[in-house]
Amino acid sequence: MDHQQAAYKVEAYELLSELETSLLELEQTPDNKDLVDRVFRAMHTIKGSGAMFGFDEIAAFTHDVETVFDRVRDGHIPVTTHLVNLALSARDQIKAMLDGTADADRGTGIIEGFRALPAPAADTAPAAAAPATADPEDRAAAAGDEQIFRICFAPHADLFASGTNPLALLDELAELGSCRVVAHTDRLPEPAAFDPEQCYLRWDVLLSTDQGLDAVKDVFIFAEDGCDLSIDLLAQGPAADDALPRLGEILVARGDVTPAMVEKVVQEQKRLGQLLVDAQAVRPEQVCAALAEQQFLEQTRRKCDPPAAAASVRVAAEKLDALVNLVGELVTVQARLSQKAVTDRDPELLAITEVVERLTAELRDHVLSVRMLPIETAFTKLRRLVRDLSGELGKSIELHTEGGETELDKTVIEQLNDPLVHILRNSIDHGIETPEQRRAAGKPPQGTIRIQAEHSGANVLIRIADDGAGIDPERIRAKAVAKGLLASDAEKSDKELLQMVFLPGFSTAGTVTSVSGRGVGMDVVKRSLEALRGGIEINSEKDRGTTITLKLPLTLAIIDGLLVQIGAEKFVLPLASVEACVELTRQDVADAHGRNILNIRDRLVPYIPLRERFAVAGAPPAIEQVVINQVDDHQVGIVVDRVIGEHQIVIKTMNTLYKDVQEISGATILGDGTVALILDVQQLIHGLDQAA
């Protein structure tokens, strides 16, 4: 039961996330019946599964909410902002009950709010809509919603173990309309082998109902994992003029016989076309033309058939992490094998190594793709934040998202939530103006925030743009001077001033509110993104808006790196930031007159002598290599003895003894078994700036 309760919690959290999204969409389109049905089904599932697995308080609480949305589904209660507010509060209360942090008084208040909604009037009941003396044509139109379903219900043998009674399900079907039930006993064993705890029967049900397919599916909502179930629509509306299906078609449709068996029996008799030709009723070519038309229609119908739904399996995140670790070890072993094959120059071993390398690369790509999730999962949580915060601040804000299908590693998405929340809160509080201020500035009263995601090489770019007041660089300068962060006569470009918002303790807010103003936020965002080996860029135009761009790696487990060497030590530079490699001669050093600057294509590029920075013993070679990296819109060179080449790098975390070493982000094991440190280029450059 503990395992089943844990599985219920996982499913409930997913349903609550879907519920929140559906409610926010329903607020924008209150007449959307599909969204109402989605909300009702989520509530119904949470309630039913909760009662089954011992979460009685959640089931009782959700029952009242489900009842209200049942009335919404029937058209008795309209969808209003007040109703959505109550439903969102109920969603938060259910989540708190799952977490064990629920406030009982708050839950009581929410239920009282639902019960205070107006009850449907007696004269609005659906049964009173059509009087008994209605015109026959009206009655025929009213009966147009009648549907006939064929339901094949074959319980698994262990269905009773889940507490499900199949006869109760059949009784519930009978309540939906008129039905005919046929029991099949072909799975019954001999009396000596009969097990009373096993279910051996299966049933076919013909059901005529006006409740729709969803109502039929709801009957089996808690039993569908323990049975083989098919629900087919046979007819809809008045079917008096429809041709009845032939016996062979029905037997084939039910799976009782195969088309080949029917065809074999039919071929023993003359076909209709041959009988008509023999009777000289038609010419043979006319029969051929009719058959060609029949085949064409059949082929066209097959092309229009929807594809089968893809199957999916829920896997624990810990198992995925373990699988990625094993693949990482496999990549390391494959690198050692490749190096051994090259060293021994054994043709047979080289051929085997090439196959292993190809298979390892395919396995690595497939395993990493399993960890990838659409970034829409992070965007969904932000819609509620924008809705609630804009209401709290008295602002009208619309959120648009694009590129939600863009995929990122699940670890990156999990750590991305807090930075996105910080940025959105600042945008709502500082960026978007009140409706009155926007009207005075000639803008529409409703502000807009756009979040866009797109792939860019081995990275994903996320842009958060608003059409608010923007950031005034001179205001930043004044704040920085007042806080002693900048000299009053310092010359800074507007772009450099904008970067100061990432300094710890810096805030442009005039007053401290519950939303912002304490100087904690953007510096946390920058540190969080750098921990993900990402970056952040800010662009703003006064009175026009602000755009913040986040640059994130696709995955944190395996990266492409550039292997370099200094003396006997080897290091790795993330290849995503590398732009070029150039030579550094003794003459280039002399021409710079003691400054670490290199002229590349008539552009001065500063560089960091890594040998000096890490105090590596020995003299540098006559010609060194400079790896040019792009960091925060600036080019910076890293000087090394030699560049070995590109490698697939499996990242290993460092021991806690090295947690304070800022310039190193991790380590990797090379093909020869030695360890190479992975350089954090951003921290390396920032460390030099702070030392200067």
C-alpha positions as CSV (number, residue, x, y, z in Angstrom):
1,M,0.0,0.0,0.0
2,D,2.9,2.4,0.7
3,H,4.1,1.9,-2.9
4,Q,0.6,2.5,-4.2
5,Q,0.2,5.6,-2.1
6,A,3.5,7.0,-3.4
7,A,2.4,6.3,-7.0
8,Y,-0.9,8.1,-6.2
9,K,1.0,11.2,-5.0
10,V,3.1,11.3,-8.2
11,E,-0.1,11.0,-10.3
12,A,-1.9,13.6,-8.1
13,Y,0.9,16.2,-8.5
14,E,0.8,15.7,-12.3
15,L,-3.0,16.1,-12.3
16,L,-2.8,19.3,-10.1
17,S,-0.3,20.8,-12.6
18,E,-2.7,20.0,-15.5
19,L,-5.6,21.3,-13.4
20,E,-3.9,24.6,-12.8
21,T,-3.1,25.0,-16.5
22,S,-6.7,24.1,-17.5
23,L,-8.2,26.6,-15.0
24,L,-6.0,29.4,-16.3
25,E,-7.0,28.6,-19.9
26,L,-10.6,28.3,-18.9
27,E,-10.6,31.8,-17.4
28,Q,-9.6,33.2,-20.8
29,T,-12.2,31.0,-22.7
30,P,-15.1,30.4,-20.3
31,D,-17.2,28.8,-23.0
32,N,-14.7,26.0,-23.8
33,K,-16.5,22.8,-22.9
34,D,-13.4,20.7,-23.4
35,L,-11.6,22.6,-20.7
36,V,-14.5,22.2,-18.3
37,D,-14.4,18.5,-19.0
38,R,-10.6,18.4,-18.4
39,V,-11.1,20.1,-15.0
40,F,-13.9,17.8,-14.0
41,R,-11.9,14.7,-15.0
42,A,-8.9,15.8,-13.1
43,M,-11.0,16.4,-9.9
44,H,-12.8,13.1,-10.5
45,T,-9.6,11.1,-10.7
46,I,-8.0,12.8,-7.7
47,K,-11.1,12.1,-5.7
48,G,-11.6,8.5,-6.8
49,S,-8.0,7.4,-6.5
50,G,-7.7,9.2,-3.2
51,A,-10.5,7.2,-1.7
52,M,-9.1,4.0,-3.1
53,F,-5.6,4.5,-1.5
54,G,-6.6,5.9,1.9
55,F,-6.5,9.7,1.2
56,D,-10.1,10.1,2.6
57,E,-9.7,13.8,3.5
58,I,-8.6,14.6,0.0
59,A,-11.5,12.6,-1.5
60,A,-14.0,14.3,0.8
61,F,-12.6,17.8,0.0
62,T,-12.4,17.2,-3.7
63,H,-16.0,15.8,-3.9
64,D,-17.6,19.2,-3.2
65,V,-15.4,20.8,-5.9
66,E,-16.2,18.1,-8.4
67,T,-19.9,18.6,-7.7
68,V,-19.7,22.3,-8.6
69,F,-17.9,21.6,-11.8
70,D,-20.4,18.9,-12.7
71,R,-23.0,21.7,-12.5
72,V,-20.7,23.9,-14.6
73,R,-20.5,21.0,-17.2
74,D,-24.3,20.9,-17.3
75,G,-24.5,24.6,-17.9
76,H,-26.1,25.5,-14.6
77,I,-23.2,27.6,-13.3
78,P,-21.2,30.0,-15.5
79,V,-17.4,30.2,-15.5
80,T,-16.4,33.4,-13.7
81,T,-13.2,34.8,-12.3
82,H,-14.6,34.2,-8.8
83,L,-15.2,30.5,-9.7
84,V,-11.6,30.2,-11.1
85,N,-10.2,31.8,-8.0
86,L,-12.0,29.3,-5.8
87,A,-10.9,26.4,-7.9
88,L,-7.3,27.6,-7.9
89,S,-7.5,27.9,-4.1
90,A,-8.9,24.4,-3.9
91,R,-6.0,23.1,-6.1
92,D,-3.5,24.7,-3.7
93,Q,-5.3,23.2,-0.7
94,I,-5.2,19.7,-2.3
95,K,-1.5,20.1,-2.9
96,A,-1.0,21.2,0.7
97,M,-2.9,18.2,1.9
98,L,-0.6,16.0,-0.2
99,D,2.4,17.7,1.4
100,G,1.0,17.4,4.9
101,T,0.9,21.2,5.4
102,A,-2.8,21.9,4.9
103,D,-4.7,24.4,7.1
104,A,-8.1,22.9,7.9
105,D,-9.8,26.3,8.5
106,R,-8.6,27.4,5.0
107,G,-10.1,24.3,3.5
108,T,-13.4,24.9,5.3
109,G,-13.5,28.5,3.9
110,I,-12.9,27.3,0.4
111,I,-15.8,24.7,0.6
112,E,-18.1,27.3,2.0
113,G,-17.2,29.6,-0.9
114,F,-18.2,26.8,-3.4
115,R,-21.4,26.1,-1.5
116,A,-22.3,29.8,-1.6
117,L,-22.5,29.7,-5.4
118,P,-26.0,29.9,-6.8
119,A,-27.9,26.6,-7.1
120,P,-29.6,25.8,-10.4
121,A,-33.3,26.8,-10.7
122,A,-35.8,24.0,-11.1
123,D,-37.1,25.3,-14.4
124,T,-33.6,25.1,-15.9
125,A,-33.2,21.4,-15.5
126,P,-32.5,19.6,-18.8
127,A,-35.5,17.2,-18.3
128,A,-37.9,20.2,-18.5
129,A,-36.5,21.5,-21.7
130,A,-38.8,19.4,-23.9
131,P,-42.5,19.2,-23.0
132,A,-44.4,16.0,-23.5
133,T,-46.4,17.5,-26.3
134,A,-43.4,18.4,-28.4
135,D,-43.7,18.1,-32.2
136,P,-42.5,14.8,-33.6
137,E,-39.8,16.6,-35.6
138,D,-38.5,18.2,-32.3
139,R,-38.5,14.9,-30.6
140,A,-36.4,13.5,-33.5
141,A,-33.9,16.4,-33.2
142,A,-33.7,15.9,-29.4
143,A,-32.9,12.2,-30.0
144,G,-30.1,13.1,-32.3
145,D,-27.6,12.9,-29.4
146,E,-28.3,9.3,-28.8
147,Q,-25.3,7.1,-29.3
148,I,-24.8,3.3,-29.5
149,F,-21.5,1.9,-28.2
150,R,-20.0,-1.5,-28.3
151,I,-17.9,-2.1,-25.1
152,C,-15.6,-5.1,-24.9
153,F,-14.6,-5.5,-21.2
154,A,-12.1,-8.2,-20.5
155,P,-10.7,-7.9,-16.9
156,H,-7.3,-9.2,-16.1
157,A,-7.2,-12.2,-13.9
158,D,-5.9,-10.2,-10.9
159,L,-8.6,-7.5,-11.1
160,F,-10.1,-8.4,-7.7
161,A,-6.8,-7.6,-5.9
162,S,-7.3,-3.9,-6.7
163,G,-10.7,-4.0,-5.0
164,T,-12.7,-3.6,-8.2
165,N,-16.0,-5.3,-8.7
166,P,-16.8,-5.8,-12.4
167,L,-20.5,-6.3,-11.8
168,A,-20.7,-2.9,-10.2
169,L,-19.2,-1.4,-13.3
170,L,-21.8,-3.2,-15.4
171,D,-24.6,-1.8,-13.2
172,E,-23.1,1.7,-13.6
173,L,-23.2,1.3,-17.4
174,A,-26.9,0.2,-17.1
175,E,-27.6,3.6,-15.4
176,L,-26.4,5.5,-18.5
177,G,-29.1,4.0,-20.8
178,S,-30.5,0.9,-22.2
179,C,-28.0,-1.9,-22.7
180,R,-27.6,-5.6,-23.5
181,V,-24.8,-7.6,-21.8
182,V,-23.4,-10.9,-23.1
183,A,-21.0,-12.8,-20.8
184,H,-18.2,-15.0,-22.3
185,T,-17.1,-18.0,-20.3
186,D,-14.4,-19.3,-22.6
187,R,-11.7,-18.5,-20.0
188,L,-13.2,-20.6,-17.2
189,P,-10.9,-23.4,-16.1
190,E,-11.7,-26.9,-15.0
191,P,-13.3,-27.0,-11.5
192,A,-10.2,-28.4,-9.9
193,A,-8.1,-25.4,-11.2
194,F,-10.7,-22.8,-10.3
195,D,-9.3,-19.9,-8.1
196,P,-12.0,-17.8,-6.5
197,E,-9.6,-14.8,-6.3
198,Q,-9.1,-14.8,-10.1
199,C,-11.5,-13.2,-12.6
200,Y,-12.2,-15.5,-15.6
201,L,-15.3,-13.9,-17.2
202,R,-15.4,-11.2,-19.9
203,W,-18.3,-9.2,-21.2
204,D,-19.6,-7.5,-24.4
205,V,-22.0,-4.7,-23.8
206,L,-24.2,-2.8,-26.3
207,L,-25.2,0.5,-24.8
208,S,-27.5,3.1,-26.1
209,T,-27.1,6.4,-24.2
210,D,-27.2,10.2,-24.6
211,Q,-24.5,10.8,-22.0
212,G,-21.6,10.7,-24.5
213,L,-18.3,8.9,-24.7
214,D,-16.7,10.6,-21.6
215,A,-19.4,9.3,-19.4
216,V,-18.8,5.8,-20.6
217,K,-15.0,6.1,-20.1
218,D,-15.6,7.5,-16.6
219,V,-17.2,4.2,-15.6
220,F,-13.9,2.4,-16.1
221,I,-11.6,5.3,-15.0
222,F,-10.2,3.3,-12.0
223,A,-10.2,-0.1,-13.7
224,E,-8.6,0.6,-17.1
225,D,-5.2,-0.5,-15.9
226,G,-6.6,-3.8,-14.8
227,C,-8.4,-4.8,-17.9
228,D,-8.4,-4.9,-21.7
229,L,-11.1,-2.4,-22.8
230,S,-12.3,-1.2,-26.1
231,I,-15.2,1.2,-26.6
232,D,-16.5,1.6,-30.2
233,L,-19.1,4.0,-31.5
234,L,-21.5,2.0,-33.7
235,A,-24.1,4.7,-34.5
236,Q,-25.1,8.2,-33.6
237,G,-28.4,9.9,-33.9
238,P,-31.5,8.4,-35.6
239,A,-30.2,5.4,-37.6
240,A,-33.5,4.2,-39.2
241,D,-32.2,5.0,-42.7
242,D,-28.7,3.6,-42.2
243,A,-27.8,0.3,-43.7
244,L,-27.5,-2.4,-41.1
245,P,-24.1,-4.1,-41.0
246,R,-23.8,-7.5,-42.4
247,L,-23.3,-10.5,-40.2
248,G,-19.7,-11.1,-41.4
249,E,-18.8,-7.4,-40.7
250,I,-20.1,-7.7,-37.2
251,L,-18.2,-10.9,-36.5
252,V,-15.0,-9.4,-37.9
253,A,-15.5,-6.2,-36.0
254,R,-15.9,-8.1,-32.7
255,G,-12.8,-10.2,-33.4
256,D,-14.7,-13.5,-33.5
257,V,-13.5,-14.4,-37.0
258,T,-10.8,-13.1,-39.3
259,P,-11.5,-11.4,-42.6
260,A,-9.6,-14.3,-44.3
261,M,-12.1,-16.8,-42.8
262,V,-15.1,-14.8,-44.1
263,E,-13.4,-14.3,-47.4
264,K,-12.8,-18.1,-47.7
265,V,-16.5,-18.9,-47.1
266,V,-17.7,-16.1,-49.4
267,Q,-15.4,-17.3,-52.2
268,E,-17.2,-20.6,-52.2
269,Q,-20.2,-18.7,-53.7
270,K,-20.2,-16.5,-56.8
271,R,-19.7,-12.9,-56.1
272,L,-22.4,-10.3,-56.8
273,G,-20.5,-8.8,-59.8
274,Q,-20.2,-12.2,-61.4
275,L,-23.9,-13.0,-60.7
276,L,-24.9,-9.7,-62.3
277,V,-22.7,-10.4,-65.4
278,D,-24.1,-13.9,-65.7
279,A,-27.6,-12.4,-65.6
280,Q,-26.6,-9.9,-68.3
281,A,-27.7,-7.1,-66.1
282,V,-24.3,-5.3,-66.4
283,R,-21.2,-5.5,-68.6
284,P,-17.9,-6.7,-67.1
285,E,-16.2,-3.3,-67.5
286,Q,-19.0,-1.7,-65.5
287,V,-18.3,-4.1,-62.6
288,C,-14.5,-3.3,-62.9
289,A,-15.2,0.4,-62.7
290,A,-17.4,0.0,-59.6
291,L,-14.8,-2.1,-57.9
292,A,-12.1,0.5,-58.7
293,E,-14.3,3.2,-57.1
294,Q,-14.8,1.0,-54.0
295,Q,-11.1,0.4,-53.6
296,F,-10.3,4.1,-54.1
297,L,-12.8,5.1,-51.4
298,E,-11.4,2.5,-49.0
299,Q,-7.8,3.7,-49.6
300,T,-8.8,7.3,-49.0
301,R,-10.5,6.3,-45.7
302,R,-7.4,4.5,-44.5
303,K,-5.3,7.6,-45.2
304,C,-7.6,9.7,-43.0
305,D,-7.5,7.3,-40.1
306,P,-5.7,8.9,-37.1
307,P,-2.4,7.4,-36.0
308,A,-2.3,5.1,-33.0
309,A,-1.5,6.8,-29.7
310,A,2.0,6.4,-28.5
311,A,2.6,4.3,-25.5
312,S,4.5,5.8,-22.5
313,V,6.0,4.4,-19.3
314,R,6.6,6.4,-16.1
315,V,10.2,5.9,-14.9
316,A,11.6,7.2,-11.6
317,A,14.1,10.0,-12.0
318,E,16.7,8.1,-9.9
319,K,16.7,5.3,-12.4
320,L,17.3,7.7,-15.3
321,D,20.2,9.4,-13.4
322,A,21.7,6.0,-12.7
323,L,21.4,5.1,-16.4
324,V,23.1,8.3,-17.5
325,N,26.0,7.6,-15.0
326,L,26.4,4.1,-16.5
327,V,26.5,5.6,-20.0
328,G,29.1,8.1,-18.8
329,E,31.2,5.3,-17.6
330,L,30.7,3.5,-20.9
331,V,31.9,6.6,-22.8
332,T,35.0,6.7,-20.7
333,V,35.8,3.0,-21.3
334,Q,35.2,3.4,-25.0
335,A,37.7,6.3,-25.1
336,R,40.3,4.1,-23.4
337,L,39.5,1.3,-25.9
338,S,39.9,3.7,-28.9
339,Q,43.3,5.0,-27.5
340,K,44.5,1.4,-27.1
341,A,43.5,0.5,-30.6
342,V,45.3,3.5,-32.0
343,T,48.4,2.7,-30.0
344,D,48.6,-1.0,-31.0
345,R,47.6,-0.4,-34.6
346,D,45.7,-3.7,-34.7
347,P,43.4,-3.5,-37.8
348,E,40.9,-6.0,-36.3
349,L,40.8,-4.1,-33.0
350,L,40.4,-0.8,-34.8
351,A,37.4,-2.2,-36.7
352,I,35.8,-3.4,-33.5
353,T,36.6,-0.1,-31.8
354,E,34.8,1.9,-34.6
355,V,31.7,-0.2,-34.1
356,V,31.8,0.2,-30.3
357,E,32.3,4.0,-30.8
358,R,29.3,4.3,-33.1
359,L,27.0,2.2,-30.8
360,T,28.2,4.1,-27.7
361,A,27.5,7.5,-29.4
362,E,23.9,6.3,-30.4
363,L,23.3,4.9,-26.9
364,R,24.5,8.2,-25.3
365,D,22.3,10.3,-27.5
366,H,19.2,8.1,-26.9
367,V,19.8,8.1,-23.1
368,L,20.3,11.8,-22.9
369,S,17.1,12.4,-25.0
370,V,15.1,10.4,-22.4
371,R,16.1,13.0,-19.8
372,M,15.0,15.8,-22.1
373,L,11.7,17.6,-21.2
374,P,9.9,20.3,-23.1
375,I,10.5,23.7,-21.4
376,E,6.7,24.2,-21.4
377,T,6.7,22.4,-18.1
378,A,8.6,25.4,-16.6
379,F,6.5,27.9,-18.5
380,T,3.2,26.5,-17.1
381,K,4.1,27.3,-13.5
382,L,4.7,31.0,-14.5
383,R,1.2,31.6,-15.8
384,R,-0.2,31.4,-12.3
385,L,2.5,33.7,-10.9
386,V,1.8,36.4,-13.5
387,R,-2.0,36.1,-12.8
388,D,-1.8,36.3,-9.0
389,L,1.0,38.9,-8.9
390,S,-0.6,41.3,-11.4
391,G,-3.8,41.1,-9.5
392,E,-2.0,41.9,-6.2
393,L,-0.3,44.9,-7.7
394,G,-3.4,46.2,-9.6
395,K,-1.9,45.7,-13.0
396,S,-3.2,44.1,-16.2
397,I,-0.6,41.8,-17.7
398,E,-0.9,39.2,-20.5
399,L,1.7,36.4,-20.7
400,H,2.7,34.9,-24.1
401,T,5.0,31.9,-24.4
402,E,6.7,30.6,-27.6
403,G,8.9,27.6,-28.2
404,G,7.5,25.5,-25.3
405,E,8.3,22.4,-27.3
406,T,12.0,23.2,-27.0
407,E,13.7,20.5,-24.9
408,L,16.2,20.8,-22.0
409,D,17.7,18.4,-19.6
410,K,15.4,17.8,-16.7
411,T,18.1,18.9,-14.2
412,V,18.4,22.2,-16.0
413,I,14.7,22.7,-16.0
414,E,14.4,22.0,-12.3
415,Q,17.1,24.5,-11.5
416,L,15.7,27.1,-13.9
417,N,12.5,27.7,-12.0
418,D,13.9,30.1,-9.4
419,P,15.8,32.3,-11.9
420,L,12.6,32.6,-14.0
421,V,10.5,33.5,-11.0
422,H,13.0,36.2,-9.9
423,I,13.0,37.7,-13.4
424,L,9.3,37.7,-13.8
425,R,8.7,39.3,-10.4
426,N,11.1,42.1,-11.3
427,S,9.4,42.5,-14.7
428,I,5.9,42.7,-13.1
429,D,6.9,45.0,-10.2
430,H,9.5,47.3,-11.9
431,G,8.8,46.9,-15.6
432,I,5.1,46.9,-16.3
433,E,3.3,50.1,-15.4
434,T,-0.2,50.5,-13.9
435,P,-3.0,50.9,-16.5
436,E,-3.2,54.6,-15.6
437,Q,0.5,55.1,-16.2
438,R,0.4,53.2,-19.5
439,R,-2.5,55.3,-20.8
440,A,-0.6,58.5,-19.9
441,A,2.4,57.2,-21.8
442,G,0.2,56.4,-24.9
443,K,0.4,52.6,-24.3
444,P,-2.5,50.1,-24.2
445,P,-3.6,49.6,-20.5
446,Q,-2.7,45.9,-20.6
447,G,1.0,45.1,-20.4
448,T,2.6,42.2,-22.2
449,I,5.4,39.8,-21.2
450,R,6.8,37.4,-23.8
451,I,8.9,34.3,-23.0
452,Q,10.5,32.7,-26.0
453,A,12.7,29.6,-26.1
454,E,14.8,28.4,-29.0
455,H,17.8,26.2,-29.8
456,S,21.1,27.8,-30.6
457,G,23.8,25.2,-31.3
458,A,24.5,23.2,-28.1
459,N,22.6,25.7,-26.0
460,V,19.0,26.9,-25.5
461,L,18.2,30.7,-25.5
462,I,15.3,31.9,-23.3
463,R,14.2,35.5,-23.8
464,I,12.0,37.3,-21.3
465,A,10.7,40.6,-22.8
466,D,8.2,43.1,-21.5
467,D,6.8,46.3,-23.0
468,G,7.1,48.2,-19.7
469,A,9.0,51.3,-18.6
470,G,12.5,49.9,-19.2
471,I,15.6,50.6,-17.1
472,D,17.1,54.1,-16.9
473,P,20.9,53.8,-17.0
474,E,21.3,57.1,-15.2
475,R,19.1,55.9,-12.4
476,I,21.4,52.9,-12.1
477,R,24.4,55.2,-12.0
478,A,23.0,57.3,-9.3
479,K,22.1,54.2,-7.2
480,A,25.6,52.8,-7.7
481,V,27.3,56.0,-6.7
482,A,25.1,56.3,-3.6
483,K,25.9,52.8,-2.5
484,G,29.7,53.3,-3.1
485,L,29.7,50.8,-6.0
486,L,30.8,53.3,-8.6
487,A,32.9,56.5,-8.6
488,S,31.0,59.6,-9.5
489,D,33.4,60.4,-12.3
490,A,33.6,56.8,-13.7
491,E,32.9,56.5,-17.4
492,K,30.5,53.6,-18.1
493,S,28.5,52.7,-21.2
494,D,24.8,52.1,-20.9
495,K,25.4,48.4,-21.4
496,E,28.0,48.3,-18.6
497,L,25.6,50.2,-16.3
498,L,22.8,47.7,-17.0
499,Q,25.2,44.8,-15.9
500,M,25.4,46.4,-12.4
501,V,21.9,45.2,-11.6
502,F,23.5,41.8,-11.1
503,L,25.7,43.1,-8.2
504,P,24.7,41.7,-4.7
505,G,22.5,44.1,-2.8
506,F,21.7,46.3,-5.8
507,S,18.1,47.4,-6.3
508,T,16.4,50.3,-8.1
509,A,13.2,50.0,-6.1
510,G,12.3,53.1,-4.2
511,T,10.5,51.2,-1.4
512,V,10.7,47.7,-0.1
513,T,7.5,45.7,-0.8
514,S,6.4,42.1,-0.5
515,V,7.5,41.6,-4.1
516,S,10.9,43.2,-4.4
517,G,13.2,46.0,-3.3
518,R,15.6,44.3,-0.9
519,G,18.4,43.9,-3.5
520,V,18.1,40.1,-3.5
521,G,17.2,38.5,-6.8
522,M,19.2,39.3,-9.9
523,D,22.6,38.4,-8.3
524,V,21.0,35.1,-7.3
525,V,19.8,34.7,-10.9
526,K,23.3,35.3,-12.3
527,R,24.9,32.8,-9.8
528,S,22.3,30.2,-10.5
529,L,22.9,30.4,-14.3
530,E,26.6,30.3,-13.9
531,A,26.2,27.2,-11.8
532,L,24.5,25.7,-14.8
533,R,27.3,26.8,-17.0
534,G,25.0,29.3,-18.6
535,G,24.9,33.1,-19.0
536,I,22.6,36.1,-18.8
537,E,22.4,39.2,-20.9
538,I,20.2,42.3,-20.3
539,N,19.0,44.9,-22.9
540,S,16.7,47.7,-22.1
541,E,15.3,50.9,-23.6
542,K,13.7,53.5,-21.5
543,D,9.9,53.7,-21.9
544,R,10.0,50.8,-24.4
545,G,10.8,47.7,-22.3
546,T,13.4,45.2,-21.2
547,T,14.7,42.0,-22.7
548,I,16.6,39.5,-20.6
549,T,18.3,36.6,-22.5
550,L,19.3,33.4,-20.7
551,K,21.8,31.0,-22.3
552,L,21.7,27.4,-21.0
553,P,23.4,24.2,-22.0
554,L,21.2,21.4,-23.3
555,T,22.5,18.9,-20.7
556,L,24.8,18.9,-17.7
557,A,25.9,15.2,-17.9
558,I,28.0,14.9,-21.1
559,I,29.5,17.9,-23.0
560,D,31.7,18.6,-25.9
561,G,35.0,19.9,-24.7
562,L,38.4,21.1,-26.0
563,L,41.3,19.2,-24.3
564,V,44.4,21.4,-23.7
565,Q,47.7,20.8,-22.0
566,I,50.0,23.0,-19.8
567,G,53.2,21.2,-18.9
568,A,52.2,17.7,-17.8
569,E,48.7,18.8,-16.7
570,K,45.6,18.5,-18.9
571,F,42.5,20.7,-18.8
572,V,39.1,20.9,-20.6
573,L,37.4,24.0,-21.9
574,P,33.7,23.8,-22.7
575,L,33.5,23.8,-26.5
576,A,30.3,25.8,-26.6
577,S,32.1,29.0,-25.7
578,V,35.2,28.4,-27.9
579,E,35.4,30.5,-31.0
580,A,38.9,30.0,-32.4
581,C,42.5,29.0,-31.6
582,V,45.5,31.1,-32.6
583,E,49.3,31.0,-31.9
584,L,51.1,33.2,-29.5
585,T,54.8,33.7,-30.2
586,R,57.6,35.4,-28.2
587,Q,57.5,38.3,-30.6
588,D,53.7,38.8,-30.0
589,V,54.5,39.0,-26.2
590,A,57.3,41.5,-26.8
591,D,55.1,43.7,-29.1
592,A,52.4,43.9,-26.3
593,H,55.0,45.6,-24.0
594,G,54.0,43.6,-20.9
595,R,50.3,43.8,-21.5
596,N,48.3,40.5,-21.9
597,I,46.7,41.7,-25.2
598,L,46.7,40.0,-28.6
599,N,45.8,41.7,-31.9
600,I,43.4,39.4,-33.8
601,R,42.0,40.6,-37.1
602,D,42.6,44.2,-36.1
603,R,40.9,43.7,-32.8
604,L,42.5,43.8,-29.4
605,V,41.7,40.7,-27.3
606,P,42.9,40.3,-23.7
607,Y,44.2,36.9,-22.7
608,I,44.9,35.0,-19.5
609,P,48.2,33.1,-19.2
610,L,46.9,29.9,-17.6
611,R,50.4,28.7,-16.7
612,E,51.0,31.8,-14.5
613,R,47.4,31.7,-13.1
614,F,47.8,28.1,-11.9
615,A,51.5,28.4,-11.1
616,V,52.5,25.5,-13.3
617,A,56.2,24.8,-13.0
618,G,58.5,24.9,-16.1
619,A,59.1,27.2,-19.0
620,P,56.5,27.7,-21.7
621,P,57.1,26.6,-25.3
622,A,58.4,29.0,-27.9
623,I,55.0,29.0,-29.5
624,E,51.9,28.8,-27.2
625,Q,48.3,28.4,-28.2
626,V,45.5,30.9,-27.3
627,V,41.9,29.6,-27.1
628,I,39.5,32.5,-27.8
629,N,36.3,32.2,-25.8
630,Q,33.1,34.3,-26.1
631,V,32.1,35.4,-22.6
632,D,29.3,38.0,-21.9
633,D,29.7,39.6,-25.4
634,H,33.5,39.8,-24.9
635,Q,36.3,37.8,-26.4
636,V,38.8,36.5,-23.9
637,G,41.8,34.3,-24.7
638,I,43.1,31.4,-22.5
639,V,46.8,30.7,-23.1
640,V,47.9,27.1,-23.0
641,D,51.0,25.1,-24.1
642,R,49.1,23.1,-26.8
643,V,45.6,22.2,-27.9
644,I,45.1,18.4,-28.1
645,G,41.6,18.4,-29.7
646,E,37.9,17.9,-29.2
647,H,36.6,15.2,-26.9
648,Q,33.2,14.0,-25.5
649,I,33.5,14.9,-21.8
650,V,31.7,13.0,-19.1
651,I,31.5,15.4,-16.1
652,K,32.4,14.1,-12.7
653,T,31.6,16.2,-9.6
654,M,34.5,17.3,-7.4
655,N,35.0,16.3,-3.8
656,T,33.6,18.7,-1.2
657,L,37.3,19.6,-0.3
658,Y,37.4,21.5,-3.6
659,K,34.0,23.3,-3.3
660,D,35.7,26.7,-2.8
661,V,37.8,26.4,-6.0
662,Q,35.8,28.8,-8.2
663,E,37.7,28.3,-11.5
664,I,37.1,24.6,-11.7
665,S,33.6,23.3,-12.4
666,G,34.3,19.6,-12.4
667,A,36.6,16.8,-13.7
668,T,36.6,14.1,-16.3
669,I,38.5,10.8,-16.8
670,L,40.5,10.6,-20.0
671,G,41.0,7.6,-22.2
672,D,44.4,6.8,-20.6
673,G,42.9,6.9,-17.1
674,T,44.3,10.3,-16.1
675,V,42.1,13.0,-14.7
676,A,41.6,16.4,-16.5
677,L,40.0,19.4,-14.7
678,I,37.1,21.2,-16.4
679,L,37.7,25.0,-16.4
680,D,34.9,27.4,-15.6
681,V,35.9,30.2,-17.9
682,Q,33.4,32.7,-16.6
683,Q,34.6,32.3,-13.0
684,L,38.2,32.4,-14.2
685,I,37.7,35.8,-15.8
686,H,35.6,37.1,-12.9
687,G,38.3,36.1,-10.4
688,L,40.9,38.1,-12.3
689,D,38.6,41.1,-12.4
690,Q,38.1,40.9,-8.6
691,A,41.9,40.6,-8.1
692,A,42.5,43.6,-10.3
